[in-house]
Amino acid sequence: MRFFSLNSHVPCWLKVHTKTPQCVYFFGPFNNSHEARDYQDGYIADLIQEGAQGIRVTLQKTEPKVLTIAKEFDH
C-alpha cells in the first residue's frame, strides 16, 4: 500500500549551509527529492570552487523568501 502526502505538489528546495563564508543558499525548485539530489553535487562543486568550506545540505519543502542569506560581520 502506498501513502501520498497531501503536500506532494509542493516543490523541493536544497538548503545549503556553508561555514566559510557563513551563508545559507537555496537551490530549486525541484519537482521531487530525487531531482533535487540529482543536481546537488553540481551546486556543491560550484561552492567548493568558489572557496566555500563546511558545507551541509538539507532538503526542504517550503519555498524560501530569499535565495541567499549571508551573515553580517561587524568591522
OpenMM code with the backbone's topology and positions (N, CA, C; nanometers):
from openmm import Vec3, app, unit

residues = "MET ARG PHE PHE SER LEU ASN SER HIS VAL PRO CYS TRP LEU LYS VAL HIS THR LYS THR PRO GLN CYS VAL TYR PHE PHE GLY PRO PHE ASN ASN SER HIS GLU ALA ARG ASP TYR GLN ASP GLY TYR ILE ALA ASP LEU ILE GLN GLU GLY ALA GLN GLY ILE ARG VAL THR LEU GLN LYS THR GLU PRO LYS VAL LEU THR ILE ALA LYS GLU PHE ASP HIS".split()
positions = [
    Vec3(0.0836, -0.1166, 0.0000),
    Vec3(0.0000, 0.0000, 0.0000),
    Vec3(0.0893, 0.1245, 0.0000),
    Vec3(0.0571, 0.2224, -0.0812),
    Vec3(0.1333, 0.3473, -0.0867),
    Vec3(0.0529, 0.4590, -0.0243),
    Vec3(0.1234, 0.5445, 0.0468),
    Vec3(0.0620, 0.6623, 0.1058),
    Vec3(0.1200, 0.7847, 0.0389),
    Vec3(0.0369, 0.8802, 0.0086),
    Vec3(0.0815, 1.0024, -0.0562),
    Vec3(0.0587, 1.1196, 0.0371),
    Vec3(0.1573, 1.2056, 0.0432),
    Vec3(0.1466, 1.3254, 0.1239),
    Vec3(0.0510, 1.4235, 0.0582),
    Vec3(-0.0253, 1.4931, 0.1395),
    Vec3(-0.1122, 1.5971, 0.0853),
    Vec3(-0.0309, 1.7114, 0.0265),
    Vec3(0.0937, 1.7251, 0.0714),
    Vec3(0.1810, 1.8314, 0.0234),
    Vec3(0.2740, 1.7841, -0.0872),
    Vec3(0.2412, 1.6749, -0.1529),
    Vec3(0.3307, 1.6204, -0.2543),
    Vec3(0.3478, 1.7155, -0.3729),
    Vec3(0.2557, 1.8090, -0.3920),
    Vec3(0.2662, 1.9054, -0.5015),
    Vec3(0.3597, 2.0215, -0.4681),
    Vec3(0.4018, 2.0307, -0.3425),
    Vec3(0.4915, 2.1391, -0.3006),
    Vec3(0.6317, 2.1080, -0.3505),
    Vec3(0.6956, 2.2041, -0.4205),
    Vec3(0.8296, 2.1768, -0.4728),
    Vec3(0.9334, 2.1603, -0.3614),
    Vec3(1.0403, 2.0909, -0.3943),
    Vec3(1.1529, 2.0707, -0.3031),
    Vec3(1.2609, 2.1743, -0.3310),
    Vec3(1.3314, 2.2114, -0.2268),
    Vec3(1.4442, 2.3033, -0.2371),
    Vec3(1.5627, 2.2437, -0.1630),
    Vec3(1.6829, 2.2641, -0.2161),
    Vec3(1.8046, 2.2295, -0.1435),
    Vec3(1.8434, 2.3500, -0.0598),
    Vec3(1.8666, 2.3285, 0.0678),
    Vec3(1.9124, 2.4336, 0.1582),
    Vec3(2.0569, 2.4008, 0.1929),
    Vec3(2.1492, 2.4867, 0.1509),
    Vec3(2.2916, 2.4596, 0.1663),
    Vec3(2.3519, 2.5615, 0.2627),
    Vec3(2.4037, 2.5115, 0.3745),
    Vec3(2.4719, 2.5949, 0.4736),
    Vec3(2.6214, 2.5840, 0.4482),
    Vec3(2.6923, 2.6973, 0.4527),
    Vec3(2.8381, 2.6938, 0.4470),
    Vec3(2.8921, 2.7629, 0.5723),
    Vec3(2.9995, 2.7056, 0.6262),
    Vec3(3.0624, 2.7628, 0.7453),
    Vec3(3.1485, 2.8824, 0.7083),
    Vec3(3.2192, 2.8700, 0.5949),
    Vec3(3.3030, 2.9778, 0.5441),
    Vec3(3.2766, 2.9918, 0.3961),
    Vec3(3.2199, 3.0994, 0.3502),
    Vec3(3.1610, 3.2092, 0.4282),
    Vec3(3.0347, 3.1604, 0.4980),
    Vec3(2.9944, 3.2304, 0.6017),
    Vec3(2.8742, 3.1916, 0.6749),
    Vec3(2.7519, 3.2345, 0.5952),
    Vec3(2.7005, 3.1407, 0.5176),
    Vec3(2.5867, 3.1687, 0.4299),
    Vec3(2.4910, 3.0506, 0.4275),
    Vec3(2.3695, 3.0805, 0.3839),
    Vec3(2.2702, 2.9789, 0.3526),
    Vec3(2.2240, 3.0077, 0.2105),
    Vec3(2.2300, 2.9051, 0.1274),
    Vec3(2.1877, 2.9171, -0.0124),
    Vec3(2.0691, 2.8243, -0.0357),
    Vec3(1.9779, 2.8669, -0.1193),
    Vec3(1.8646, 2.7833, -0.1581),
    Vec3(1.8715, 2.7605, -0.3079),
    Vec3(1.8597, 2.6341, -0.3484),
    Vec3(1.8597, 2.5976, -0.4899),
    Vec3(1.7306, 2.5220, -0.5200),
    Vec3(1.6644, 2.5591, -0.6274),
    Vec3(1.5411, 2.4941, -0.6648),
    Vec3(1.4574, 2.5891, -0.7473),
    Vec3(1.3324, 2.5623, -0.7629),
    Vec3(1.2585, 2.4496, -0.7086),
    Vec3(1.2767, 2.3234, -0.7924),
    Vec3(1.2561, 2.2106, -0.7271),
    Vec3(1.2627, 2.0808, -0.7925),
    Vec3(1.1286, 2.0108, -0.7756),
    Vec3(1.0959, 1.9248, -0.8678),
    Vec3(0.9678, 1.8539, -0.8643),
    Vec3(0.9591, 1.7521, -0.7513),
    Vec3(1.0751, 1.6973, -0.7114),
    Vec3(1.0758, 1.5970, -0.6046),
    Vec3(1.2166, 1.5862, -0.5473),
    Vec3(1.2307, 1.5077, -0.4406),
    Vec3(1.3602, 1.4958, -0.3731),
    Vec3(1.4641, 1.4274, -0.4610),
    Vec3(1.4219, 1.3357, -0.5473),
    Vec3(1.5174, 1.2670, -0.6358),
    Vec3(1.5793, 1.3665, -0.7348),
    Vec3(1.4986, 1.4541, -0.7900),
    Vec3(1.5505, 1.5550, -0.8819),
    Vec3(1.6458, 1.6496, -0.8089),
    Vec3(1.6102, 1.6903, -0.6876),
    Vec3(1.6966, 1.7790, -0.6096),
    Vec3(1.8320, 1.7137, -0.5847),
    Vec3(1.8315, 1.5878, -0.5450),
    Vec3(1.9572, 1.5155, -0.5178),
    Vec3(2.0411, 1.4980, -0.6443),
    Vec3(1.9758, 1.4853, -0.7592),
    Vec3(2.0488, 1.4740, -0.8863),
    Vec3(2.1315, 1.5995, -0.9149),
    Vec3(2.0836, 1.7143, -0.8741),
    Vec3(2.1526, 1.8411, -0.9001),
    Vec3(2.2462, 1.8839, -0.7872),
    Vec3(2.2325, 1.8225, -0.6715),
    Vec3(2.3057, 1.8623, -0.5523),
    Vec3(2.4577, 1.8673, -0.5731),
    Vec3(2.5156, 1.7654, -0.6325),
    Vec3(2.6616, 1.7597, -0.6479),
    Vec3(2.7154, 1.8755, -0.7305),
    Vec3(2.6424, 1.9180, -0.8308),
    Vec3(2.6859, 2.0303, -0.9127),
    Vec3(2.6905, 2.1601, -0.8342),
    Vec3(2.5897, 2.1840, -0.7514),
    Vec3(2.5878, 2.3051, -0.6686),
    Vec3(2.7015, 2.3033, -0.5668),
    Vec3(2.7244, 2.1873, -0.5059),
    Vec3(2.8331, 2.1750, -0.4082),
    Vec3(2.9678, 2.1980, -0.4762),
    Vec3(2.9881, 2.1411, -0.5936),
    Vec3(3.1140, 2.1597, -0.6666),
    Vec3(3.1378, 2.3073, -0.6966),
    Vec3(3.0335, 2.3800, -0.7364),
    Vec3(3.0472, 2.5237, -0.7633),
    Vec3(3.0866, 2.5997, -0.6376),
    Vec3(3.0251, 2.5668, -0.5249),
    Vec3(3.0579, 2.6354, -0.3998),
    Vec3(3.2010, 2.6061, -0.3556),
    Vec3(3.2445, 2.4813, -0.3713),
    Vec3(3.3824, 2.4451, -0.3368),
    Vec3(3.4800, 2.5206, -0.4255),
    Vec3(3.4493, 2.5299, -0.5531),
    Vec3(3.5356, 2.6026, -0.6467),
    Vec3(3.5465, 2.7502, -0.6074),
    Vec3(3.4398, 2.8045, -0.5481),
    Vec3(3.4412, 2.9437, -0.5031),
    Vec3(3.5048, 2.9599, -0.3656),
    Vec3(3.5503, 2.8491, -0.3044),
    Vec3(3.6214, 2.8554, -0.1775),
    Vec3(3.5369, 2.8279, -0.0543),
    Vec3(3.4134, 2.7865, -0.0707),
    Vec3(3.3275, 2.7575, 0.0447),
    Vec3(3.3781, 2.6345, 0.1189),
    Vec3(3.3605, 2.6375, 0.2522),
    Vec3(3.4024, 2.5260, 0.3368),
    Vec3(3.2912, 2.4949, 0.4366),
    Vec3(3.2938, 2.3746, 0.4904),
    Vec3(3.1952, 2.3341, 0.5900),
    Vec3(3.0548, 2.3305, 0.5325),
    Vec3(3.0387, 2.2592, 0.4225),
    Vec3(2.9114, 2.2566, 0.3504),
    Vec3(2.8198, 2.1482, 0.4070),
    Vec3(2.6954, 2.1873, 0.4344),
    Vec3(2.5938, 2.0946, 0.4840),
    Vec3(2.4665, 2.1171, 0.4029),
    Vec3(2.4061, 2.0097, 0.3545),
    Vec3(2.2886, 2.0181, 0.2670),
    Vec3(2.1686, 1.9503, 0.3323),
    Vec3(2.0556, 2.0188, 0.3277),
    Vec3(1.9294, 1.9600, 0.3708),
    Vec3(1.8256, 1.9843, 0.2613),
    Vec3(1.7163, 1.9135, 0.2710),
    Vec3(1.6077, 1.9263, 0.1746),
    Vec3(1.4880, 1.9847, 0.2467),
    Vec3(1.4199, 2.0802, 0.1833),
    Vec3(1.3005, 2.1359, 0.2444),
    Vec3(1.1891, 2.1484, 0.1417),
    Vec3(1.0672, 2.1498, 0.1913),
    Vec3(0.9510, 2.1581, 0.1023),
    Vec3(0.8780, 2.2907, 0.1165),
    Vec3(0.9427, 2.3891, 0.1741),
    Vec3(0.8839, 2.5226, 0.1812),
    Vec3(0.9664, 2.6173, 0.0970),
    Vec3(0.8992, 2.7071, 0.0280),
    Vec3(0.9685, 2.7997, -0.0609),
    Vec3(1.0385, 2.9083, 0.0198),
    Vec3(1.1674, 2.9315, -0.0067),
    Vec3(1.2390, 3.0353, 0.0671),
    Vec3(1.1933, 3.1749, 0.0246),
    Vec3(1.2063, 3.2700, 0.1159),
    Vec3(1.1733, 3.4095, 0.0852),
    Vec3(1.2860, 3.4763, 0.0063),
    Vec3(1.4100, 3.4352, 0.0348),
    Vec3(1.5284, 3.4827, -0.0376),
    Vec3(1.6142, 3.3620, -0.0722),
    Vec3(1.6995, 3.3761, -0.1739),
    Vec3(1.7803, 3.2622, -0.2184),
    Vec3(1.9171, 3.2548, -0.1525),
    Vec3(1.9659, 3.3658, -0.0979),
    Vec3(2.0958, 3.3681, -0.0310),
    Vec3(2.0846, 3.4509, 0.0967),
    Vec3(2.1316, 3.3934, 0.2060),
    Vec3(2.1358, 3.4644, 0.3340),
    Vec3(2.2811, 3.4641, 0.3789),
    Vec3(2.3401, 3.5832, 0.3878),
    Vec3(2.4794, 3.5959, 0.4314),
    Vec3(2.4823, 3.6581, 0.5704),
    Vec3(2.5674, 3.6031, 0.6574),
    Vec3(2.5824, 3.6592, 0.7907),
    Vec3(2.6550, 3.7910, 0.7808),
    Vec3(2.6015, 3.8907, 0.8471),
    Vec3(2.6639, 4.0233, 0.8505),
    Vec3(2.7763, 4.0224, 0.9546),
    Vec3(2.8881, 4.0781, 0.9183),
    Vec3(3.0010, 4.0856, 1.0097),
    Vec3(3.0242, 4.2311, 1.0494),
    Vec3(3.0497, 4.2528, 1.1779),
    Vec3(3.0845, 4.3870, 1.2257),
    Vec3(3.2328, 4.4086, 1.2030),
    Vec3(3.2681, 4.5249, 1.1521),
    Vec3(3.4097, 4.5563, 1.1303),
    Vec3(3.4579, 4.6547, 1.2313),
] * unit.nanometer
topology = app.Topology()
chain = topology.addChain("A")
for resn in residues:
    res = topology.addResidue(resn, chain)
    for name in ("N", "CA", "C"):
        topology.addAtom(name, app.Element.getBySymbol(name[0]), res)
